[in-house]
Amino acid sequence: MKFFLRLIDFYINSSLHVALSAATLVALTYEMFALSTDLNVVLFVFFGTIVGYNFVKYDALVRIQRINMKIALRAITVLSFLALLLSGYFFLHLQSITQISSVIIVLITLLYALPFFPNKKNARNWAGVKIYIVSICWVGATVVLPILNAEIGFSGYFFIKCLQRFILIFVLILIFEIVDVENDDPHLQTVPQQIGVNKTKLLGLGLLVPFYFLEFANVNFNQKEAVVNLIMVVVLSALLAWANSDRNKYYSSFFTEAIPIFWWILMVIF
């Protein structure tokens, strides 16, 4: 049992879980736009997410705090290096406009992780900004990149999907912030720190209303997506309602991050 839990912890801590979630969101974008799945984009986002998330999570520990690297962290470092090489390989197979957009997302990630100005905090520590930066990056990586690489024009449907994806990521981050509210630095000014846990839950529930009804704004209304999104709203509402600071780490880092995977499975089943 301990070995299994260690395996799960490594799977989560190495960002494999969040990378799988990002990759499934890219696959969902292809499904929603009735496009053939481009594995170059899917795998670029998968491996790029591993690199980006591990850089953000462990850069300060290794670069600033200079902690002794234990076996698990060394394994994560090796995995991240391999992921960097593979993301570079798939990057070369993307369209030029997709490559440029990817570089922009990488720059935003660096801004999020590194202090570019002397004696200044990185964007991750800017009060109240984190949730917007992360949501925008996820929209860029999981909606904009696959559409750009498919070389199809931006339509009203595209902007609807961007907004829906932004809301989804925003709500998922709210759940993380509720669970971590007692451990987060007060200077971060996360949403629960600013308005309280109960109001944060109401905000999340309120955002799920446009998330669902935006589907009806599409001229080519898709009944399958409407049913799947309704199930998603119910599940997300439950996760929001049950979220609190007493939940263990798997509540957010495993189950909440698995929502995109669950969404993809629902789309496949229906």
N, C-alpha and C positions, 0 to 999 in steps of 0.2 A: 504493500500500500504506500509506504514511504517513497519507494522508487517511482511509483506512478505519479505521486504528487510532485516529486522533484522534476519529473519529465514534463508535467503540465506547467510547473513554474518556469522551466526553461523555455517552453513553447511560448509562454506569455511574455517573459522578461526579454527574450531575444527578438520580440516584435513579429514573430511569425504569425501570430493570431491576428494582429491588427493589419498586417500585410495581406493576409488571406481575405480579410474583410474589404480592404481597398480593391483587391483584384476582382472580387465578386461584384462590387459596385460598378466597375468598368464593364464586366460581362453583362450586368443588368442594363447599362446604357445601350449596349449593342442590341440587346433584346427589345428594349423599349422603342428604339428607332428602327427596328426591323433590318438591322445590318448584320453582315457576316462578322463573326468575332475575329478580331485581329490579335493573334497571340503575342505579337511583338509589343503591342500597347499593354495588354494584360500583364505580361511578364515584366515589362519595364516598370510598371506601377508597383507590382508585387515586390520586386527586388529593390526598387528605389525607396519604397516605404520602409523596408527593413533598415536600409542605410540611414534614411532621414530620421526615423524615430530613435534608432540606437545612438545616433550622433547627438540628438537633442537630450536624450536621457542620460548618457554616460560621458559626454564630453567634459562637463564640469568636474565630474568625479575623478577622471583620469588626468585632465589638463591642469586643473586648479588645485583640487584637494590631494592629488597624487596618491590615491589610495593603493594599497597592495592589491594587485589583480589576482583574485581567486580563480579557481579552475573554471567556474561557470562564466565569469566575466571574460576570461581568456577565450573560452569557446565562443562567446558572443562576438568578441573582437574578430576572430577568424571567420565566423559566419558573415559578419558585416563586410569584411574585406572581400570575401567571395561574392557576396551580393552586389558590392560595388562594381566588381569586374563584370558580372552578368548584366547589371543594369546598364553599364557602359556599352556592352555588346548589343543589347536590344535598342539602346538609344540610337545607335548607328543605322538601325533599320527603320527608323521613323521618318516621316516627311519633315522637310526643313522647317515648316511653320510649327509643327509639333515639337521639334527640337528646341526652337526658340522659346516657345511657351513653357517647355519643361525647365529650361534654364531660369526663367522668371520665377517659377515655383521654387526651384532650388535656392535662389537668392532670397526669397521671402523666408524660407526655412532657416537659412544662415542668419538672417536678421533676427529671427525668432530665438536663435540659440546663442549667438555671439554678440558681445558688446563691441560695436564698431567705432565708438567714440570713447576717448579716455574718461575714466571715472563715471561712465554712464552704464546703466543696466541694459541688458538685452531686451528685446521686445516681449519675451516671455514674462518679464517682470513689470512691464508697463501696466499700470492699473486698469483693469477691465478690458484689455485689448486681446488677451490670449484667445478667447472664445471665437472672436471674429476672424483672426488670422488663421486659426486652425480650420474653421468652417470654409473659408474662402479657398485655402489650399486644397481641401478635399473636393470641393466643387471643380476646381481647375483640373485636378488629377483624374477624377473619375467621370466627369462629364465633358469638359472642354477638350481635353487631349484626345479621347477617342473620336469625337466629332470632327475635330480639326484633321486628324490623321485620315479619316474617311473621305475628306475633301468634299463635304456637303455644306451648303450654306446654313447660316444661323436663321432659324425660323421662330415663330411665336412659341411653338412646342418646345424648342430648345431652351428658351428662357424660362418657360414653366418648369422644365425639368431641373434647371439650375437652381431655381428658387426652392423647389421641393427638396432637392438634395441639401441645400444650405440649411433649411429648417430641420431636416433629419439629423444632420451632424450637430447642429446647435442644440437640439433637444438631448441627444446622446451625451454631449459634453455637460449639459445641465445635470444629468444624473451623476456623472463623475464628480462634479463640483459639490453636489449635495452629500455624497458619500465621504468626500475629502474635506468637508467644510471645517472640521475641527483641527485638521493637520496642515491646511494650506496657510502660507504666510499671509497675515492680514493685509500686507501691502499689495497683494495681488488684486484685491478688490474683485473677487469672483462674484458672480451674480448672487449666490446665497449669502455671501458676506455683506453685500450691499442692501438687499431687500428682504433677506430672511428665507428660510427653507420653505415655508408654506407658500409664500408669494412666488418663489421660484417654481414650485410645482404647478401653481396656477398658470404661470407664464408658459411653462412647457405644454400644459394641456391646451391652453389657448392657441399656441402655435400649431398644434396638431390639427386644428380646425381648417386653416387655409392649406396645410399640407394635404389634407384629404380632398377638399373641394376644388383645389386647383386642377385636379384631374378632369373635372367637368367643364373646364374652360377650353379644353382641347377640342378643336373642330372635328377631329377624328377620334371621338370618344371611344375608349377601350374598356369594355366591361370587365375583362379579366383583371386589368390593373386596378380598377375601382374596387373589386372584391378583395384583391390582395392588399391594397392600401388600407382598406377597412380593418382587416386582420392586424396589419402593422400598427394602426392607431390604437387598437385595443391592447396589444402587447406592450407598446410604448407607454400607454397610460398606466398600465399595471406596474411597469418598472419604475415609473415616476412616483406613483402613489406609495410604493413600498420602499423607495430609497430613503435611507437615513444614515447617519454617521456610524451606526452600530453594525452596518453590513460588513461582511468580510471582503477581502480584496477581490475575490472571484466574482462578486456581484457586479462590479463595474468592469474589471479588467478581462473577465471571460464572458459572462452572460450578456452584458450590455454591448461589448465590442462584437459579439456574435450576431447582433441584429441584422447587419447587412447580409451575412451568410444565410440567416433565416429568411430574409426577404428574397434572396436569389432562389432558395429551395422552394418557396411558395410559388414563385413565377414558373419554375420548372414543373412543379406538380400540376398547376392550373393550365 
